[in-house]
């Protein structure tokens, strides 16, 4: 069954837009028009298929356009999928961008960013809270 689902992805990679994708409102584009090789995208999807058990779907966007999408059976574009803890992924990505831009350090106290929300006399634990949750060598 995986083979049939990959055919859908190949159709998108070659520039044919799947009808289900058009309903999402995101513009579609062939990978090459966005500077990406279709062959490289197909190899990426094949690597996902080989190396990760339980893949449900993949969508790749570049320059604001979807250049590849596909689903592994039994999943498809017409059914919602429960995503647990996804907000942590977005939050950690945003923190990574902020660190890379020099906007914060992982050692910054959290209260530095929310002084108006801090209690008048914050406890020692709140004052000690940092932007990181944990480090490889412990807290």
N, C-alpha and C positions, 0 to 999 in steps of 0.2 A: 504493500500500500504506500510506502514511502515514495516509491518511484513516481506514482501518479501525482502526488502532491508536489514533487520537485518539478514536474512538467509545468505546473502552474507558475512556478517561480521563473522557469526558463522563458515562458511566454512574456512575463513582465520584463525580464532582462533583455529580451530582444525588441522591446518597444511596444508590444501589444498589451493594452491595459485590460485587466480583468474587470468585469462589470461590477463585482462587489467592491473593488477598490475605488471606483468612481464615486460611490455613494459617500465615502468618508470625507470628501471635500478637500483632501490634500492633492495638490497637483502632482501628476506623474510625469516622468521623463525617462528616456532611455539612458542607461548609465553613461555611455560615451558622450552624450551631450552635456554631461556634468563632470566630465574628466575622469571617469572610472571605467575600467575595462570590464565588459560583460563576462569574459573568461575568468577574471579575478573574482568577480562576485559569485560566479558559479562554484569556483574552488572554495571560497569562503563558506558557502552553504553546504557543500559536500563535507568540509572539515567539521562544521557544526554537527552534521548528521553522523559522522564517524566518532566524534569525540565527546558528545554530550548526550546522555540518555534522557529521554523525556522532553525533547524540544517540542514546543507547541507551535510557535510561529516565529517569523523574522520579518522585520521591516527595516530597510536601510534608506535614510534620507540624506541628501547632499544639496547644499545651496537651497534649502526649502522645498525640495522636490523629492518625492519617493522614487527611488531608482530600482528598488527590488522589494518584493514581498512574497511570502508564501507560507503555507501551513502544512504541518505534519498531521496525518490522520490520527485520530478522528476529529481534529480541530478544523475549523474553517472561519471565514470572515464574517459569517452571519450569526455566530453565537458569542455571547459575552463570556469572558473568562475571568474568574476571580483571581486577583493579583494581591497576595498578602505582602505587606511590608514594602510596597513599591515606593511609598513616599520617602522611606529612608534612603533609597537609591538616589532619588532626585536631590534630597537634602545633602547627602554626602558629596554628590557631584558639585552642587552649588558651593559647598564649603571648599572643595578642592580648587574650584575656579577662583574663589575669593583669596585663598592662600597663594595661589599662583600669581594673582594680580597684586599681592602685597596688601590687601585690604584687611587681613587679619592673620594672626599667628595662632597655631593650635594651643599655645600657652597663654593666650589672652583670657582674662577672667570674663565669664559670661555677663556679669553685671556691667561691664564696660559698654556693652551694646544695648542694654535695656535699663539705663539708670532711672527713667521715669516709672518703670514697673517694679523697681526694687522696694522692699519694705524699708521703713525709716531706719530700723536697726537690723540689718540682715545678720543671720546666724553665721557661725564660722564655716559650716558646710557650704552655704550658698556663696559666701565670699571666696571660698577655695575652688568652686566649680570652674572648670576651664572649658575651652571650645572643643577639646578632644574628649572622646568617651573612654578610650583606653589606648595603650601603647603596646608594642610587642613585648616590652620588658615589664609589663604591669601597669598599674595606674599611675 
